[in-house]
Amino acid sequence: MSRRRVVVTGIGMVSPLGGAAPACWDACLAGRAAVAPIPDAWLRWSGCQSTVWAPLPAIDFAAAGITPLEEMRLDRSAMLAVVAADEALADAGLERSLVDVKRGIWQAAGLDGERAGVFMGTAVAGITTLIAAQNAHLLAPVQPLERRGGAEHADPASDALDALLATLPKRFNPFSVAMIMPNAVSATLGARYSLRGPNVTCAMACAAGTAAVGHALRSIRAGDTDLALCGGAEFVGDPFGGVFRAFDTARTLASAVAGTEGANRPFDRGRTGFLLAEGGAAVLVCEELEHARRRGARVCAEIVGYGETFDAYSMMIMEPSGRQLTRALGAALADAGIAPADVDYVNAHGTGTVVNDDVESAVIEDLFGSRPLVNATKSLTGHCLGASGAIEAAVVALSLRDQRVHGCANLEDPVRPLGFARRTTDAALRWAVSQSSAFGGHNAALVMRQADTV
Amino acid sequence: MSDPSSPPSTDVAARVETVIRDVLGLESGDVPASSRLREDLGADSVDAVMLVMALEREFKGKISDEEAARLATVEDVVAHVSLRIGAQGLS
Protein backbone atom coordinates (compact mmCIF):
# COMPACT_ATOMS: atom_id res chain seq x y z
CA MET A 1 0.00 0.00 0.00
CA SER A 2 1.45 3.34 -0.99
CA ARG A 3 1.96 6.01 1.63
CA ARG A 4 -0.74 8.61 2.16
CA ARG A 5 0.36 11.95 0.70
CA VAL A 6 -0.20 15.29 2.41
CA VAL A 7 -0.83 18.58 0.64
CA VAL A 8 -1.29 22.20 1.70
CA THR A 9 -4.64 23.51 0.51
CA GLY A 10 -5.06 26.65 2.59
CA ILE A 11 -2.81 29.27 4.16
CA GLY A 12 -3.53 32.00 6.69
CA MET A 13 -0.93 34.33 8.15
CA VAL A 14 -0.59 37.33 10.44
CA SER A 15 2.82 38.87 11.05
CA PRO A 16 4.52 42.22 11.47
CA LEU A 17 4.37 42.35 7.66
CA GLY A 18 0.57 42.30 7.47
CA GLY A 19 -2.76 41.03 8.71
CA ALA A 20 -3.28 38.36 6.04
CA ALA A 21 -1.19 35.95 3.98
CA PRO A 22 -1.25 37.91 0.69
CA ALA A 23 -0.12 41.10 2.46
CA CYS A 24 2.70 39.23 4.23
CA TRP A 25 3.84 37.46 1.06
CA ASP A 26 3.69 40.66 -1.01
CA ALA A 27 5.83 42.41 1.61
CA CYS A 28 8.36 39.53 1.46
CA LEU A 29 8.58 39.78 -2.33
CA ALA A 30 8.86 43.57 -2.17
CA GLY A 31 11.57 43.32 0.50
CA ARG A 32 9.59 45.46 2.93
CA ALA A 33 11.00 44.57 6.33
CA ALA A 34 9.18 45.26 9.60
CA VAL A 35 11.26 47.12 12.18
CA ALA A 36 10.56 50.00 14.57
CA PRO A 37 11.93 51.50 17.77
CA ILE A 38 10.53 49.98 20.96
CA PRO A 39 7.95 52.14 22.80
CA ASP A 40 9.65 54.92 24.79
CA ALA A 41 7.52 54.02 27.82
CA TRP A 42 9.35 50.70 28.23
CA LEU A 43 12.49 52.58 29.20
CA ARG A 44 10.73 53.57 32.43
CA TRP A 45 11.20 50.01 33.58
CA SER A 46 14.52 49.04 32.08
CA GLY A 47 17.43 50.41 30.16
CA CYS A 48 17.49 48.02 27.20
CA GLN A 49 20.53 46.88 25.22
CA SER A 50 18.32 46.57 22.16
CA THR A 51 15.95 49.38 21.22
CA VAL A 52 14.20 47.88 18.18
CA TRP A 53 11.53 45.28 17.52
CA ALA A 54 8.97 44.32 14.89
CA PRO A 55 5.47 45.42 15.99
CA LEU A 56 2.29 43.95 14.55
CA PRO A 57 0.06 46.09 12.34
CA ALA A 58 -3.53 46.78 13.39
CA ILE A 59 -5.43 43.51 13.07
CA ASP A 60 -9.13 43.35 12.21
CA PHE A 61 -10.27 40.71 14.70
CA ALA A 62 -13.94 41.38 14.03
CA ALA A 63 -13.44 40.42 10.39
CA ALA A 64 -12.42 36.94 11.59
CA GLY A 65 -15.67 36.73 13.54
CA ILE A 66 -14.12 37.40 16.95
CA THR A 67 -16.78 39.18 19.01
CA PRO A 68 -16.02 41.71 21.77
CA LEU A 69 -17.18 39.08 24.29
CA GLU A 70 -14.72 36.54 22.89
CA GLU A 71 -11.93 39.11 23.12
CA MET A 72 -12.44 39.11 26.89
CA ARG A 73 -11.75 35.38 27.16
CA LEU A 74 -9.04 34.86 24.53
CA ASP A 75 -5.35 35.58 24.89
CA ARG A 76 -4.01 37.64 22.01
CA SER A 77 -1.99 34.62 20.78
CA ALA A 78 -5.22 32.64 20.37
CA MET A 79 -6.88 35.60 18.64
CA LEU A 80 -4.03 35.78 16.13
CA ALA A 81 -4.36 32.03 15.59
CA VAL A 82 -8.09 32.43 14.91
CA VAL A 83 -7.44 35.16 12.34
CA ALA A 84 -4.91 32.93 10.55
CA ALA A 85 -7.11 29.82 10.82
CA ASP A 86 -10.13 31.67 9.48
CA GLU A 87 -8.11 32.84 6.49
CA ALA A 88 -6.64 29.37 5.94
CA LEU A 89 -10.06 27.69 5.96
CA ALA A 90 -11.46 30.25 3.53
CA ASP A 91 -8.36 29.85 1.32
CA ALA A 92 -8.94 26.08 1.36
CA GLY A 93 -12.50 26.62 0.18
CA LEU A 94 -13.98 25.23 3.38
CA GLU A 95 -17.17 27.23 3.84
CA ARG A 96 -18.16 27.40 7.48
CA SER A 97 -21.18 28.48 9.40
CA LEU A 98 -21.89 29.35 13.02
CA VAL A 99 -23.60 26.42 14.73
CA ASP A 100 -23.44 27.52 18.39
CA VAL A 101 -23.79 31.26 18.85
CA LYS A 102 -23.18 31.25 22.61
CA ARG A 103 -19.93 29.33 22.42
CA GLY A 104 -18.79 30.75 19.08
CA ILE A 105 -18.55 27.33 17.46
CA TRP A 106 -18.38 26.99 13.70
CA GLN A 107 -18.68 23.98 11.42
CA ALA A 108 -17.08 23.60 8.00
CA ALA A 109 -19.47 22.22 5.41
CA GLY A 110 -18.65 18.70 4.24
CA LEU A 111 -15.84 18.23 6.75
CA ASP A 112 -15.88 15.24 9.13
CA GLY A 113 -14.66 16.92 12.30
CA GLU A 114 -13.82 13.60 13.94
CA ARG A 115 -11.27 12.99 11.16
CA ALA A 116 -9.69 16.45 11.52
CA GLY A 117 -7.01 17.51 13.98
CA VAL A 118 -5.21 20.58 15.25
CA PHE A 119 -1.43 20.84 15.69
CA MET A 120 -0.22 24.23 16.87
CA GLY A 121 3.11 25.46 18.14
CA THR A 122 3.83 28.16 20.65
CA ALA A 123 6.81 29.23 22.70
CA VAL A 124 5.25 31.21 25.55
CA ALA A 125 1.50 30.88 24.90
CA GLY A 126 -0.58 33.15 27.15
CA ILE A 127 2.33 35.01 28.69
CA THR A 128 0.82 38.47 28.30
CA THR A 129 -2.37 37.31 30.01
CA LEU A 130 -0.24 35.92 32.85
CA ILE A 131 1.57 39.24 33.15
CA ALA A 132 -1.73 41.17 33.19
CA ALA A 133 -3.20 38.84 35.80
CA GLN A 134 -0.15 39.09 38.00
CA ASN A 135 -0.15 42.89 37.71
CA ALA A 136 -3.81 42.96 38.74
CA HIS A 137 -3.10 40.61 41.62
CA LEU A 138 -0.08 42.42 43.00
CA LEU A 139 -1.47 45.90 42.60
CA ALA A 140 -4.96 45.26 43.99
CA PRO A 141 -4.05 46.89 47.34
CA VAL A 142 -2.88 50.08 45.63
CA GLN A 143 -5.48 50.18 42.86
CA PRO A 144 -7.37 53.02 44.60
CA LEU A 145 -4.35 55.18 43.76
CA GLU A 146 -5.63 55.14 40.21
CA ARG A 147 -7.56 58.33 40.97
CA ARG A 148 -4.28 60.21 41.00
CA GLY A 149 -3.92 59.47 37.30
CA GLY A 150 -3.58 62.11 34.64
CA ALA A 151 -1.13 64.65 35.99
CA GLU A 152 2.58 64.28 35.37
CA HIS A 153 4.53 63.76 38.56
CA ALA A 154 7.92 65.04 39.49
CA ASP A 155 9.32 61.60 40.13
CA PRO A 156 9.59 58.81 37.54
CA ALA A 157 8.40 56.22 40.06
CA SER A 158 5.00 57.90 40.34
CA ASP A 159 4.72 58.13 36.57
CA ALA A 160 5.54 54.44 36.25
CA LEU A 161 2.96 53.53 38.89
CA ASP A 162 0.31 55.66 37.18
CA ALA A 163 1.05 54.04 33.82
CA LEU A 164 0.75 50.61 35.39
CA LEU A 165 -2.44 51.40 37.30
CA ALA A 166 -4.02 52.79 34.13
CA THR A 167 -3.82 49.34 32.51
CA LEU A 168 -5.38 47.41 35.37
CA PRO A 169 -8.73 45.84 34.61
CA LYS A 170 -11.75 46.40 36.85
CA ARG A 171 -11.91 42.69 37.44
CA PHE A 172 -9.27 40.00 37.70
CA ASN A 173 -10.06 38.10 34.51
CA PRO A 174 -11.91 34.92 35.52
CA PHE A 175 -10.87 33.30 32.25
CA SER A 176 -7.16 33.73 33.05
CA VAL A 177 -6.42 30.04 33.49
CA ALA A 178 -7.96 29.11 30.16
CA MET A 179 -6.09 31.99 28.51
CA ILE A 180 -2.65 31.27 30.02
CA MET A 181 -2.47 27.51 29.51
CA PRO A 182 -0.11 26.50 26.69
CA ASN A 183 -2.76 24.37 24.97
CA ALA A 184 -5.15 27.34 24.70
CA VAL A 185 -4.23 28.09 21.09
CA SER A 186 -4.83 24.52 19.87
CA ALA A 187 -7.92 24.09 22.01
CA THR A 188 -9.39 27.38 20.81
CA LEU A 189 -9.07 26.32 17.17
CA GLY A 190 -10.41 22.82 17.82
CA ALA A 191 -13.47 24.11 19.66
CA ARG A 192 -14.07 27.00 17.31
CA TYR A 193 -14.10 24.85 14.19
CA SER A 194 -15.57 21.61 15.65
CA LEU A 195 -12.39 19.60 14.98
CA ARG A 196 -12.54 16.56 17.25
CA GLY A 197 -9.50 14.50 16.24
CA PRO A 198 -6.06 14.84 17.89
CA ASN A 199 -5.57 18.30 19.38
CA VAL A 200 -1.88 18.80 20.01
CA THR A 201 0.28 21.66 21.25
CA CYS A 202 3.94 21.62 20.33
CA ALA A 203 5.71 23.63 23.03
CA MET A 204 9.11 23.60 21.35
CA ALA A 205 10.00 27.29 21.54
CA CYS A 206 11.23 28.67 18.22
CA ALA A 207 10.97 25.30 16.47
CA ALA A 208 7.35 24.85 17.57
CA GLY A 209 5.67 25.96 14.35
CA THR A 210 7.85 23.71 12.21
CA ALA A 211 7.31 20.78 14.56
CA ALA A 212 3.54 21.31 14.56
CA VAL A 213 3.40 21.04 10.77
CA GLY A 214 5.63 17.96 10.94
CA HIS A 215 3.41 16.27 13.49
CA ALA A 216 0.33 17.05 11.40
CA LEU A 217 2.07 15.39 8.46
CA ARG A 218 2.69 12.27 10.56
CA SER A 219 -0.89 12.19 11.85
CA ILE A 220 -2.39 12.39 8.36
CA ARG A 221 0.06 9.85 6.97
CA ALA A 222 -0.70 7.47 9.83
CA GLY A 223 -4.39 7.65 9.00
CA ASP A 224 -5.35 9.22 12.33
CA THR A 225 -6.66 12.28 10.51
CA ASP A 226 -7.57 13.30 6.96
CA LEU A 227 -7.13 17.01 7.52
CA ALA A 228 -5.34 19.20 10.03
CA LEU A 229 -5.06 22.83 10.93
CA CYS A 230 -1.40 23.24 11.80
CA GLY A 231 1.03 26.04 12.45
CA GLY A 232 1.92 28.32 15.30
CA ALA A 233 0.90 31.46 17.17
CA GLU A 234 2.66 33.86 19.49
CA PHE A 235 2.09 37.21 21.16
CA VAL A 236 4.62 38.86 23.46
CA GLY A 237 3.52 42.51 23.29
CA ASP A 238 2.94 43.16 27.00
CA PRO A 239 2.47 46.88 27.66
CA PHE A 240 5.65 47.23 29.71
CA GLY A 241 8.18 45.35 27.60
CA GLY A 242 8.78 42.66 30.20
CA VAL A 243 9.05 39.84 27.68
CA PHE A 244 11.32 41.98 25.52
CA ARG A 245 13.50 42.56 28.57
CA ALA A 246 13.79 38.83 29.21
CA PHE A 247 15.31 38.33 25.76
CA ASP A 248 17.27 41.58 25.98
CA THR A 249 18.85 40.66 29.29
CA ALA A 250 19.98 37.37 27.77
CA ARG A 251 21.81 39.46 25.12
CA THR A 252 20.04 37.75 22.26
CA LEU A 253 18.48 40.78 20.56
CA ALA A 254 19.61 42.89 17.62
CA SER A 255 21.33 46.15 18.41
CA ALA A 256 20.41 49.28 16.51
CA VAL A 257 23.92 50.72 16.46
CA ALA A 258 23.82 50.55 12.66
CA GLY A 259 20.42 52.31 12.62
CA THR A 260 16.91 50.95 12.99
CA GLU A 261 16.57 49.81 9.38
CA GLY A 262 19.87 47.95 9.41
CA ALA A 263 19.50 46.28 12.81
CA ASN A 264 18.04 42.97 11.61
CA ARG A 265 20.65 41.28 9.40
CA PRO A 266 20.67 37.46 9.48
CA PHE A 267 23.74 35.78 7.97
CA ASP A 268 25.55 39.11 7.64
CA ARG A 269 28.93 39.42 9.34
CA GLY A 270 27.67 42.60 11.02
CA ARG A 271 24.72 40.86 12.72
CA THR A 272 24.21 41.43 16.44
CA GLY A 273 21.17 39.35 17.42
CA PHE A 274 17.57 38.71 16.45
CA LEU A 275 14.77 41.23 16.04
CA LEU A 276 11.96 40.28 18.40
CA ALA A 277 8.52 40.41 16.78
CA GLU A 278 5.46 41.44 18.80
CA GLY A 279 3.74 38.31 17.58
CA GLY A 280 2.29 36.47 14.66
CA ALA A 281 0.48 33.36 13.56
CA ALA A 282 0.35 31.09 10.56
CA VAL A 283 -2.05 28.24 9.96
CA LEU A 284 -1.86 25.74 7.13
CA VAL A 285 -4.72 23.51 6.10
CA CYS A 286 -2.95 20.22 5.46
CA GLU A 287 -4.90 17.42 3.97
CA GLU A 288 -4.56 13.91 2.60
CA LEU A 289 -4.16 14.17 -1.17
CA GLU A 290 -7.21 12.11 -2.15
CA HIS A 291 -9.33 13.96 0.41
CA ALA A 292 -8.26 17.21 -1.23
CA ARG A 293 -8.91 15.86 -4.74
CA ARG A 294 -12.37 14.58 -3.84
CA ARG A 295 -13.50 18.02 -2.80
CA GLY A 296 -11.73 19.75 -5.68
CA ALA A 297 -9.34 21.70 -3.47
CA ARG A 298 -6.56 23.77 -4.98
CA VAL A 299 -3.14 22.43 -3.91
CA CYS A 300 -0.45 24.95 -3.02
CA ALA A 301 2.40 22.54 -2.23
CA GLU A 302 3.04 19.04 -0.89
CA ILE A 303 4.68 18.24 2.44
CA VAL A 304 6.92 15.25 1.94
CA GLY A 305 9.32 14.94 4.85
CA TYR A 306 9.90 15.78 8.48
CA GLY A 307 12.69 15.18 10.96
CA GLU A 308 13.40 16.35 14.49
CA THR A 309 16.26 15.99 16.95
CA PHE A 310 17.41 17.45 20.24
CA ASP A 311 20.82 18.93 21.08
CA ALA A 312 20.99 17.87 24.75
CA TYR A 313 23.60 20.60 25.13
CA SER A 314 22.32 23.97 26.40
CA MET A 315 18.99 25.63 27.12
CA MET A 316 20.00 28.81 25.33
CA ILE A 317 22.75 28.18 22.82
CA MET A 318 23.10 25.91 19.79
CA GLU A 319 25.45 22.98 20.02
CA PRO A 320 28.48 24.30 18.08
CA SER A 321 29.00 21.32 15.76
CA GLY A 322 25.42 21.51 14.46
CA ARG A 323 25.38 17.72 14.47
CA GLN A 324 21.80 17.43 15.65
CA LEU A 325 20.49 20.03 13.20
CA THR A 326 22.27 18.07 10.46
CA ARG A 327 20.66 14.89 11.72
CA ALA A 328 17.19 16.50 11.71
CA LEU A 329 17.74 17.60 8.12
CA GLY A 330 19.00 14.14 7.18
CA ALA A 331 15.93 12.54 8.70
CA ALA A 332 13.60 14.91 6.85
CA LEU A 333 15.36 14.29 3.52
CA ALA A 334 15.28 10.52 4.07
CA ASP A 335 11.59 10.76 4.95
CA ALA A 336 11.04 12.60 1.66
CA GLY A 337 13.17 10.05 -0.21
CA ILE A 338 15.50 12.66 -1.72
CA ALA A 339 19.19 13.54 -1.54
CA PRO A 340 20.61 16.89 -0.39
CA ALA A 341 21.59 17.62 -4.00
CA ASP A 342 17.89 17.59 -4.97
CA VAL A 343 17.07 20.58 -2.76
CA ASP A 344 16.52 23.83 -4.66
CA TYR A 345 15.75 26.14 -1.75
CA VAL A 346 16.52 26.28 1.96
CA ASN A 347 14.43 28.58 4.14
CA ALA A 348 16.85 28.90 7.03
CA HIS A 349 16.12 29.48 10.69
CA GLY A 350 18.34 32.55 10.18
CA THR A 351 17.75 34.46 13.38
CA GLY A 352 20.66 36.87 13.15
CA THR A 353 22.34 35.78 16.37
CA VAL A 354 26.08 35.32 16.04
CA VAL A 355 26.03 31.67 17.06
CA ASN A 356 22.91 30.52 15.19
CA ASP A 357 23.99 31.93 11.87
CA ASP A 358 27.54 30.59 12.25
CA VAL A 359 26.44 27.06 13.09
CA GLU A 360 23.47 26.97 10.73
CA SER A 361 25.36 28.30 7.72
CA ALA A 362 28.09 25.72 8.29
CA VAL A 363 25.48 22.97 8.42
CA ILE A 364 23.89 24.21 5.18
CA GLU A 365 27.29 24.44 3.48
CA ASP A 366 28.33 20.95 4.58
CA LEU A 367 25.05 19.33 3.61
CA PHE A 368 23.86 21.27 0.57
CA GLY A 369 26.91 23.19 -0.67
CA SER A 370 26.27 26.49 -2.39
CA ARG A 371 23.73 25.25 -4.98
CA PRO A 372 20.35 25.85 -3.32
CA LEU A 373 18.92 29.31 -2.82
CA VAL A 374 18.98 30.27 0.87
CA ASN A 375 17.00 32.98 2.63
CA ALA A 376 15.91 34.01 6.11
CA THR A 377 12.28 35.08 6.40
CA LYS A 378 13.10 36.51 9.85
CA SER A 379 15.14 39.22 8.10
CA LEU A 380 11.73 40.63 7.07
CA THR A 381 9.26 39.53 9.76
CA GLY A 382 11.49 39.63 12.80
CA HIS A 383 11.41 36.61 15.07
CA CYS A 384 7.86 35.46 15.83
CA LEU A 385 9.15 32.70 18.18
CA GLY A 386 6.71 29.76 18.19
CA ALA A 387 4.91 31.13 15.13
CA SER A 388 8.06 31.63 13.08
CA GLY A 389 8.43 28.05 11.82
CA ALA A 390 4.80 28.07 10.70
CA ILE A 391 5.21 31.43 8.97
CA GLU A 392 8.28 30.05 7.23
CA ALA A 393 6.48 26.84 6.19
CA ALA A 394 3.77 29.06 4.69
CA VAL A 395 6.43 31.14 2.91
CA VAL A 396 8.01 27.98 1.49
CA ALA A 397 4.63 26.74 0.24
CA LEU A 398 3.99 30.10 -1.44
CA SER A 399 7.52 30.11 -2.90
CA LEU A 400 6.88 26.67 -4.44
CA ARG A 401 3.51 27.86 -5.75
CA ASP A 402 4.87 31.05 -7.31
CA GLN A 403 8.38 29.76 -8.14
CA ARG A 404 9.85 32.81 -6.44
CA VAL A 405 12.14 33.19 -3.45
CA HIS A 406 12.23 36.38 -1.37
CA GLY A 407 15.53 38.08 -0.56
CA CYS A 408 17.48 38.30 2.70
CA ALA A 409 17.16 41.86 3.98
CA ASN A 410 20.37 43.64 5.00
CA LEU A 411 22.62 40.83 3.82
CA GLU A 412 25.69 42.71 2.60
CA ASP A 413 28.65 40.67 3.79
CA PRO A 414 27.58 37.00 4.07
CA VAL A 415 29.03 34.86 6.80
CA ARG A 416 29.63 32.10 4.23
CA PRO A 417 29.44 31.86 0.42
CA LEU A 418 26.06 30.12 0.28
CA GLY A 419 23.46 30.60 -2.44
CA PHE A 420 21.84 33.48 -0.55
CA ALA A 421 18.96 35.21 -2.30
CA ARG A 422 19.88 38.88 -1.83
CA ARG A 423 16.66 40.01 -3.52
CA THR A 424 13.51 38.38 -4.83
CA THR A 425 14.58 35.71 -7.29
CA ASP A 426 12.58 33.73 -9.83
CA ALA A 427 13.72 30.11 -9.88
CA ALA A 428 12.59 26.64 -10.86
CA LEU A 429 11.76 25.16 -7.45
CA ARG A 430 10.93 21.50 -7.08
CA TRP A 431 12.09 20.65 -3.54
CA ALA A 432 12.48 23.01 -0.60
CA VAL A 433 13.50 22.73 3.04
CA SER A 434 12.45 24.77 6.05
CA GLN A 435 14.39 24.33 9.27
CA SER A 436 14.18 25.63 12.81
CA SER A 437 16.20 25.43 15.99
CA ALA A 438 15.09 26.50 19.43
CA PHE A 439 15.92 27.41 23.00
CA GLY A 440 15.94 24.16 24.90
CA GLY A 441 17.76 22.41 22.08
CA HIS A 442 15.04 21.39 19.60
CA ASN A 443 15.79 21.03 15.90
CA ALA A 444 13.08 20.45 13.30
CA ALA A 445 13.09 20.32 9.51
CA LEU A 446 10.40 20.03 6.86
CA VAL A 447 10.77 19.06 3.22
CA MET A 448 8.15 20.38 0.81
CA ARG A 449 7.62 19.79 -2.88
CA GLN A 450 6.06 21.71 -5.71
CA ALA A 451 2.47 20.58 -6.21
CA ASP A 452 1.77 18.12 -9.01
CA THR A 453 0.54 19.96 -12.06
CA VAL A 454 -2.02 17.26 -12.83
CA MET B 1 -33.43 42.88 44.63
CA SER B 2 -36.10 43.33 41.97
CA ASP B 3 -37.90 46.20 43.62
CA PRO B 4 -36.18 49.42 42.58
CA SER B 5 -37.42 52.68 44.00
CA SER B 6 -38.08 53.98 40.52
CA PRO B 7 -38.96 52.00 37.40
CA PRO B 8 -35.94 51.12 35.26
CA SER B 9 -35.53 53.19 32.16
CA THR B 10 -36.40 51.37 28.97
CA ASP B 11 -32.94 52.25 27.73
CA VAL B 12 -31.23 50.37 30.55
CA ALA B 13 -33.64 47.44 30.18
CA ALA B 14 -32.97 47.23 26.46
CA ARG B 15 -29.21 47.41 26.92
CA VAL B 16 -29.31 44.72 29.61
CA GLU B 17 -31.40 42.50 27.34
CA THR B 18 -28.88 42.94 24.51
CA VAL B 19 -26.02 41.98 26.81
CA ILE B 20 -27.90 38.90 28.05
CA ARG B 21 -28.76 37.88 24.49
CA ASP B 22 -25.13 38.27 23.40
CA VAL B 23 -23.72 36.33 26.33
CA LEU B 24 -26.26 33.51 26.19
CA GLY B 25 -26.50 33.39 22.40
CA LEU B 26 -30.25 34.04 22.40
CA GLU B 27 -31.11 35.01 18.87
CA SER B 28 -34.87 35.26 18.79
CA GLY B 29 -37.91 35.02 20.96
CA ASP B 30 -39.02 37.05 23.95
CA VAL B 31 -36.92 37.37 27.05
CA PRO B 32 -39.53 38.13 29.73
CA ALA B 33 -38.27 40.22 32.64
CA SER B 34 -39.11 37.43 35.02
CA SER B 35 -36.89 34.91 33.18
CA ARG B 36 -34.48 33.13 35.50
CA LEU B 37 -30.96 33.26 34.08
CA ARG B 38 -30.07 29.66 34.95
CA GLU B 39 -33.31 27.75 34.88
CA ASP B 40 -35.10 29.54 32.03
CA LEU B 41 -32.30 30.91 29.90
CA GLY B 42 -29.79 28.09 30.39
CA ALA B 43 -26.93 30.13 31.82
CA ASP B 44 -24.15 27.94 33.22
CA SER B 45 -21.46 29.05 35.66
CA VAL B 46 -19.15 30.27 32.90
CA ASP B 47 -22.02 32.26 31.38
CA ALA B 48 -22.66 33.86 34.74
CA VAL B 49 -19.08 35.06 34.92
CA MET B 50 -19.21 36.24 31.32
CA LEU B 51 -22.45 38.09 31.97
CA VAL B 52 -20.95 40.07 34.83
CA MET B 53 -17.92 40.97 32.73
CA ALA B 54 -20.13 41.98 29.83
CA LEU B 55 -22.34 44.14 32.07
CA GLU B 56 -19.29 45.83 33.55
CA ARG B 57 -18.05 46.51 30.05
CA GLU B 58 -21.39 47.81 28.79
CA PHE B 59 -22.08 50.04 31.80
CA LYS B 60 -18.45 50.87 32.60
CA GLY B 61 -18.48 49.95 36.25
CA LYS B 62 -17.89 47.14 38.70
CA ILE B 63 -20.27 44.56 40.08
CA SER B 64 -18.96 42.83 43.20
CA ASP B 65 -19.04 39.06 43.47
CA GLU B 66 -21.57 39.37 46.30
CA GLU B 67 -23.84 41.53 44.15
CA ALA B 68 -23.42 39.22 41.17
CA ALA B 69 -24.46 36.21 43.25
CA ARG B 70 -27.84 37.84 43.92
CA LEU B 71 -28.69 38.41 40.24
CA ALA B 72 -31.08 35.55 39.51
CA THR B 73 -33.48 36.98 36.95
CA VAL B 74 -33.42 39.42 34.06
CA GLU B 75 -35.31 41.98 36.17
CA ASP B 76 -32.76 41.56 38.98
CA VAL B 77 -30.07 42.60 36.54
CA VAL B 78 -32.06 45.54 35.17
CA ALA B 79 -32.91 46.70 38.69
CA HIS B 80 -29.33 46.43 39.89
CA VAL B 81 -27.93 48.32 36.95
CA SER B 82 -30.69 50.95 37.18
CA LEU B 83 -30.07 51.50 40.88
CA ARG B 84 -26.33 51.66 40.65
CA ILE B 85 -25.84 53.38 37.32
CA GLY B 86 -24.64 56.92 37.87
CA ALA B 87 -22.88 59.69 36.08
CA GLN B 88 -19.75 57.57 36.14
CA GLY B 89 -21.32 54.28 35.22
CA LEU B 90 -22.01 51.48 37.65
CA SER B 91 -19.46 52.23 40.35
Interface residues (C-beta under 8 A of the other chain):
Chain A: T67 P68 L69 M72 R73 D100 V101 K102 R103 K170 R171 N173 P174 F175
Chain B: D22 V23 L24 G25 E27 D47 V49 M50 V52 M53 A54 E56 R57 G61 K62
